């Protein structure tokens, strides 16, 4: 029987630059294979092979996707084996805790024809510089978009009834936790992204992540109507009551929260607004509309011109940022070709087999 797969991003291209949440998801992991190598060196393909193999063996797995290329895997976690395989190259790098004891470094650079790469030294340096500069332009566009978004939020903040917002939160907390007690003795909070801005636009894994949950709350509203604040308060309550919590940050503003999942209660609550707007489509789905419940009636109509103007400016900055990501990806693909042409993939295949045999030993612990 094939194991379950949960897919998410652990890093994102945000208004705060590249934002890394990888370490949070490695809590409790005792063996981490950290792959080191260049673009096109076979890291993602190796991780995909391992993911497919261990899923087919019946193990539940977590697939961590790359926000720069959402078809590529940047990591794999096999929770029951307390094992992970991570692409540790920039910008996905993380701080090792116990090199050799936990982190096992795997250098895919041994598959390179370094003499061939040396002839391309200047081209590699140029591409790396161009990619870095273009990514910075993307982050600057997203940052400007966030400032515009803050202006949009202020329109609604000035028209919200905070007592009503507190009441909505209180009612949800009572509905979720009354009579419920965690069976866990050591609760863990993990931080992730369910979506990301990629060269192909905004991509999310909401359907996969929430599959099998009995209850889903679709939090509707406008910018600044308290969706993230509500989610933060519920996450804090769950933590206080010793429940494991998955906290999914906003792929645009990582200091904001877009979803929380409490799997022990089989429940999730998420910001179901553009660019990840969903509607109930199965039993147990429920909408909570914060605009309807907490904002002064007629706010949209009274501020229509300002709202439309700010939305247009915000979307333009987002489109501009995605355009820079696309440009950076084009540069990256040119860089990648140099490394593909210089890699002996039979060596990568041998490395895959070594890691596979090593993971097999984890079954005995």
C-alpha positions as CSV (number, residue, x, y, z in Angstrom):
1,X,0.0,0.0,0.0
2,X,1.4,3.4,-1.0
3,X,2.1,5.8,1.8
4,X,0.5,9.2,2.1
5,X,2.3,12.2,0.7
6,X,2.1,15.8,2.1
7,X,3.6,18.5,-0.1
8,X,4.7,22.0,1.0
9,X,7.3,24.7,0.6
10,X,9.9,25.3,3.4
11,X,11.2,28.5,1.8
12,X,9.6,31.3,-0.2
13,X,10.3,34.3,-2.4
14,X,8.7,37.0,-0.3
15,X,8.5,40.7,0.4
16,X,11.2,40.0,3.1
17,X,13.5,38.3,0.6
18,X,14.1,34.6,0.5
19,X,12.5,33.3,3.8
20,X,13.6,29.9,5.1
21,X,11.5,27.8,7.5
22,X,13.3,24.5,6.8
23,X,14.7,23.9,10.3
24,X,11.3,23.9,11.9
25,X,10.3,20.8,9.9
26,X,13.4,18.8,10.9
27,X,12.4,18.7,14.6
28,X,12.8,15.1,15.8
29,X,14.7,14.0,12.8
30,X,17.8,12.0,13.7
31,X,19.5,11.5,10.3
32,X,19.7,14.2,7.7
33,X,21.4,13.6,4.3
34,X,22.4,17.0,3.1
35,X,23.1,17.1,-0.6
36,X,25.7,19.5,-1.8
37,X,26.2,20.3,-5.5
38,X,25.5,22.8,-8.3
39,X,22.4,23.4,-10.4
40,X,21.5,20.5,-12.7
41,X,23.6,18.2,-10.6
42,X,20.7,15.7,-10.1
43,X,19.8,16.6,-6.5
44,X,16.1,17.0,-7.2
45,X,15.9,13.9,-9.3
46,X,17.7,11.9,-6.6
47,X,15.3,13.1,-3.9
48,X,12.3,12.3,-6.2
49,X,13.5,8.8,-6.7
50,X,13.9,8.3,-3.0
51,X,10.4,9.8,-2.4
52,X,8.8,7.4,-4.9
53,X,10.7,4.4,-3.6
54,X,9.8,4.9,0.1
55,X,6.2,5.9,-0.6
56,X,5.7,2.8,-2.6
57,X,7.1,0.8,0.3
58,X,4.1,2.2,2.3
59,X,5.9,4.9,4.2
60,X,4.1,8.3,4.7
61,X,6.4,11.0,3.4
62,X,6.7,14.8,3.3
63,X,7.8,16.3,0.0
64,X,9.4,19.8,0.3
65,X,9.2,21.6,-3.0
66,X,11.5,24.4,-4.4
67,X,9.9,27.8,-4.6
68,X,12.3,28.8,-7.4
69,X,11.2,25.8,-9.5
70,X,8.0,24.2,-8.1
71,X,8.5,21.1,-10.2
72,X,11.7,20.3,-8.3
73,X,12.0,18.7,-4.8
74,X,14.2,20.5,-2.3
75,X,13.7,17.9,0.4
76,X,12.1,14.7,1.6
77,X,11.2,13.7,5.2
78,X,10.3,10.1,6.2
79,X,8.8,10.8,9.7
80,X,8.5,7.2,10.9
81,X,12.2,6.6,10.1
82,X,13.2,10.0,11.6
83,X,15.1,10.6,8.4
84,X,15.4,13.4,5.9
85,X,17.2,14.2,2.6
86,X,17.7,17.9,2.0
87,X,19.1,20.0,-0.8
88,X,21.5,22.1,1.3
89,X,22.7,24.5,-1.4
90,X,22.0,28.2,-1.4
91,X,19.5,29.7,-0.7
92,X,18.0,26.6,1.0
93,X,20.8,26.1,3.4
94,X,20.4,25.5,7.1
95,X,22.6,25.4,10.2
96,X,23.8,21.9,11.1
97,X,23.2,20.8,14.7
98,X,25.6,17.8,14.9
99,X,27.6,17.3,11.7
100,X,28.4,13.6,11.2
101,X,26.1,12.5,14.1
102,X,22.9,13.9,12.6
103,X,23.8,15.6,9.3
104,X,25.5,13.3,6.8
105,X,27.1,15.4,4.0
106,X,26.7,14.0,0.5
107,X,28.9,15.8,-2.1
108,X,27.4,15.4,-5.6
109,X,30.3,17.4,-6.9
110,X,32.3,14.2,-7.2
111,X,30.3,13.6,-10.4
112,X,31.6,16.7,-12.0
113,X,34.2,17.0,-14.8
114,X,36.0,19.9,-13.1
115,X,38.3,20.4,-16.0
116,X,35.3,21.1,-18.2
117,X,33.7,23.4,-15.6
118,X,37.0,25.4,-15.3
119,X,36.7,26.3,-18.9
120,X,33.3,27.9,-18.1
121,X,34.4,29.7,-14.9
122,X,33.7,33.2,-16.1
123,X,30.3,32.2,-17.6
124,X,29.4,30.6,-14.3
125,X,30.4,33.7,-12.3
126,X,28.4,35.9,-14.7
127,X,25.3,33.8,-14.5
128,X,25.4,33.6,-10.7
129,X,25.8,37.4,-10.5
130,X,23.0,38.1,-13.0
131,X,20.7,35.6,-11.2
132,X,21.4,37.1,-7.8
133,X,20.8,40.7,-9.0
134,X,17.5,39.7,-10.7
135,X,16.2,37.9,-7.7
136,X,16.9,41.0,-5.6
137,X,14.8,43.0,-8.1
138,X,12.0,40.5,-7.6
139,X,12.2,40.9,-3.8
140,X,12.2,44.7,-4.1
141,X,9.0,44.5,-6.2
142,X,7.3,42.3,-3.6
143,X,8.5,44.7,-0.9
144,X,6.9,47.7,-2.7
145,X,3.8,45.6,-3.1
146,X,3.6,44.9,0.6
147,X,3.8,48.7,1.3
148,X,0.8,49.2,-1.0
149,X,-1.0,46.2,0.6
150,X,-0.4,47.9,4.0
151,X,-2.3,51.0,2.7
152,X,-5.1,48.7,1.6
153,X,-5.3,47.1,5.0
154,X,-5.6,50.5,6.7
155,X,-8.9,51.1,4.8
156,X,-10.5,48.1,6.5
157,X,-8.6,48.5,9.9
158,X,-10.2,51.9,10.2
159,X,-13.7,50.3,9.8
160,X,-13.4,47.1,11.8
161,X,-15.2,46.4,15.1
162,X,-12.4,44.8,17.2
163,X,-14.9,43.6,19.8
164,X,-16.8,41.7,17.2
165,X,-13.5,40.3,15.8
166,X,-12.5,39.1,19.3
167,X,-15.9,37.5,19.7
168,X,-15.5,35.6,16.4
169,X,-12.2,34.2,17.6
170,X,-13.6,33.3,21.0
171,X,-16.5,31.4,19.4
172,X,-14.1,29.5,17.1
173,X,-11.8,28.6,20.0
174,X,-14.8,27.2,22.0
175,X,-16.0,25.3,19.0
176,X,-12.6,23.7,18.3
177,X,-11.4,22.9,21.9
178,X,-14.3,22.5,24.2
179,X,-14.2,19.0,25.6
180,X,-11.0,18.2,23.6
181,X,-7.8,17.1,25.2
182,X,-4.5,16.3,23.5
183,X,-3.1,12.8,23.9
184,X,0.4,14.1,23.1
185,X,3.0,14.5,25.8
186,X,5.5,16.6,23.8
187,X,3.7,18.9,21.3
188,X,5.6,20.4,18.4
189,X,4.8,23.4,16.2
190,X,6.1,23.3,12.6
191,X,6.3,26.3,10.4
192,X,5.8,26.0,6.6
193,X,4.4,27.6,3.4
194,X,1.4,26.0,1.6
195,X,2.1,28.3,-1.4
196,X,4.8,30.4,-3.0
197,X,5.5,32.9,-5.6
198,X,7.4,31.0,-8.4
199,X,8.5,31.8,-11.9
200,X,5.2,30.2,-13.0
201,X,3.1,32.5,-10.7
202,X,1.6,31.6,-7.4
203,X,1.4,27.9,-6.7
204,X,-0.2,26.2,-3.6
205,X,-0.7,22.7,-2.2
206,X,-3.8,23.4,-0.1
207,X,-5.8,20.5,-1.6
208,X,-3.0,18.0,-0.9
209,X,-2.2,19.4,2.6
210,X,-5.9,19.4,3.8
211,X,-6.8,16.0,2.2
212,X,-8.5,13.7,4.7
213,X,-9.2,16.4,7.3
214,X,-12.8,16.2,8.7
215,X,-13.2,20.0,9.2
216,X,-12.0,22.9,7.1
217,X,-12.8,26.5,8.0
218,X,-12.5,28.9,5.0
219,X,-11.6,32.3,6.5
220,X,-12.9,35.0,4.2
221,X,-12.4,38.7,4.4
222,X,-10.5,41.7,3.0
223,X,-6.9,42.8,3.7
224,X,-6.6,44.0,7.3
225,X,-9.8,42.3,8.5
226,X,-7.9,40.2,11.1
227,X,-7.5,36.8,9.3
228,X,-3.9,36.3,10.3
229,X,-4.5,37.6,13.9
230,X,-7.4,35.1,14.3
231,X,-5.2,32.2,13.1
232,X,-2.3,33.2,15.4
233,X,-4.6,33.2,18.4
234,X,-6.0,29.8,17.6
235,X,-2.5,28.4,17.0
236,X,-1.4,29.8,20.4
237,X,-4.4,28.2,22.1
238,X,-3.6,24.9,20.5
239,X,0.0,25.1,21.6
240,X,-1.0,26.0,25.1
241,X,-3.2,22.8,25.2
242,X,-0.4,20.6,24.0
243,X,-1.6,19.9,20.4
244,X,0.9,19.6,17.5
245,X,0.3,22.5,15.2
246,X,1.3,23.1,11.6
247,X,1.6,26.9,11.0
248,X,1.6,27.9,7.3
249,X,3.0,31.4,6.7
250,X,2.0,33.8,4.0
251,X,4.1,33.3,0.9
252,X,4.0,37.1,0.3
253,X,4.4,38.4,3.9
254,X,6.0,35.6,5.9
255,X,5.2,37.4,9.2
256,X,1.5,36.9,8.5
257,X,-0.2,33.5,8.9
258,X,-2.4,32.0,6.2
259,X,-3.3,28.5,7.6
260,X,-3.1,26.3,10.7
261,X,-3.7,22.6,10.9
262,X,-4.3,20.6,14.1
263,X,-4.2,17.1,12.8
264,X,-5.1,15.5,16.1
265,X,-8.4,17.3,15.8
266,X,-8.6,16.7,12.0
267,X,-9.2,20.4,11.5
268,X,-7.7,23.3,9.5
269,X,-8.4,27.0,9.2
270,X,-7.0,29.0,6.3
271,X,-7.1,32.3,4.6
272,X,-9.3,31.5,1.6
273,X,-8.8,34.8,-0.4
274,X,-7.0,35.7,-3.6
275,X,-4.5,34.4,-4.7
276,X,-5.5,31.2,-2.9
277,X,-9.3,31.5,-2.9
278,X,-11.2,28.3,-2.4
279,X,-14.8,27.5,-1.7
280,X,-16.4,24.6,0.3
281,X,-16.7,21.5,-1.8
282,X,-17.1,18.6,0.7
283,X,-18.8,17.7,3.9
284,X,-17.4,19.5,6.9
285,X,-16.4,22.7,5.1
286,X,-17.5,26.0,6.6
287,X,-17.0,29.6,5.7
288,X,-16.2,32.3,8.3
289,X,-16.5,35.7,6.7
290,X,-14.7,38.4,8.8
291,X,-15.8,41.2,6.5
292,X,-19.4,40.3,7.0
293,X,-19.1,39.7,10.7
294,X,-16.7,42.5,11.8
295,X,-16.5,45.4,9.2
296,X,-18.9,48.4,9.0
297,X,-21.5,47.8,6.3
298,X,-20.8,49.7,3.1
299,X,-17.0,50.0,3.6
300,X,-16.3,48.5,0.2
301,X,-18.8,50.9,-1.5
302,X,-17.6,54.0,0.4
303,X,-14.0,53.4,-0.4
304,X,-14.4,51.9,-3.8
305,X,-12.1,54.2,-5.8
306,X,-9.2,54.0,-3.3
307,X,-9.6,50.2,-2.9
308,X,-9.6,49.6,-6.7
309,X,-6.6,52.0,-7.2
310,X,-4.5,50.3,-4.4
311,X,-5.5,46.8,-5.7
312,X,-4.4,47.7,-9.2
313,X,-1.0,49.1,-7.9
314,X,-0.5,46.0,-5.7
315,X,-1.2,43.5,-8.5
316,X,1.2,45.4,-10.8
317,X,4.0,45.0,-8.3
318,X,3.3,41.3,-7.9
319,X,3.2,40.8,-11.6
320,X,6.5,42.7,-11.9
321,X,8.1,40.5,-9.2
322,X,6.9,37.3,-10.9
323,X,8.4,38.7,-14.1
324,X,11.8,39.1,-12.4
325,X,11.5,35.5,-11.0
326,X,10.9,34.3,-14.6
327,X,14.0,36.2,-15.8
328,X,16.1,34.7,-12.9
329,X,14.9,31.2,-13.8
330,X,15.9,31.7,-17.5
331,X,19.4,32.7,-16.3
332,X,19.4,29.7,-13.9
333,X,18.6,27.4,-16.7
334,X,21.6,28.6,-18.7
335,X,23.8,28.0,-15.7
336,X,22.2,24.6,-15.1
337,X,23.1,23.5,-18.7
338,X,26.8,24.0,-18.0
339,X,26.6,21.7,-15.0
340,X,24.4,19.1,-16.7
341,X,27.0,18.8,-19.5
342,X,29.7,18.4,-16.9
343,X,28.1,15.7,-14.7
344,X,28.5,12.0,-14.9
345,X,25.0,10.8,-13.8
346,X,26.2,7.2,-13.3
347,X,28.0,8.6,-10.3
348,X,24.8,10.2,-9.1
349,X,23.0,6.9,-9.5
350,X,25.6,5.2,-7.3
351,X,25.1,7.9,-4.7
352,X,21.4,7.3,-4.8
353,X,22.0,3.6,-4.1
354,X,24.3,4.4,-1.2
355,X,21.7,6.7,0.4
356,X,18.9,4.1,-0.2
357,X,20.9,1.4,1.6
358,X,21.7,3.8,4.4
359,X,18.0,4.6,4.9
360,X,17.2,0.9,4.9
361,X,19.3,0.6,8.1
362,X,17.0,3.2,9.7
363,X,14.2,0.6,9.6
364,X,16.1,-1.4,12.2
365,X,16.1,1.4,14.8
